[in-house]
Amino acid sequence: MQLTITDSAALLYKKEIPLYDGDTIRLYVRVGGVGSGGFSVGIMKDLPTDTSFKIQKQGITFFVTEDDFWYLDGMTIQYDEDTGYLDFSNPRFSQLDHPEKHV
């Protein structure tokens, strides 16, 4: 499992939720959403399990449980200052909202 969260993305999460040093955040596959009907990345405060993949950024532990590895493995989450939004990318999929593996 590989996941990249940039410092700027972690700082945005920390500011907007708000989060504090030592907090743990679960990243998971979210199905649905207004207008998309597809997949996206959800977040929630939660505690990791022994088998969770964990990454620490800016004092926060972000984690993914095994059930969501398929979608988040290889993903990069970064903050785009020009748009003011988080940018999610994963070279394994041509579209993240309706993922199909690249052949």
Secondary structure, DSSP 8 states (H G I E B T S, - for coil): --EEE-HHHHHHHHHHTT--TT-EEEEEEEE--TTT-SEEEEEEE----TT-EEEEETTEEEEE-GGGHHHHTTEEEEEETTTTEEEEE-TTBS-SSS--B--
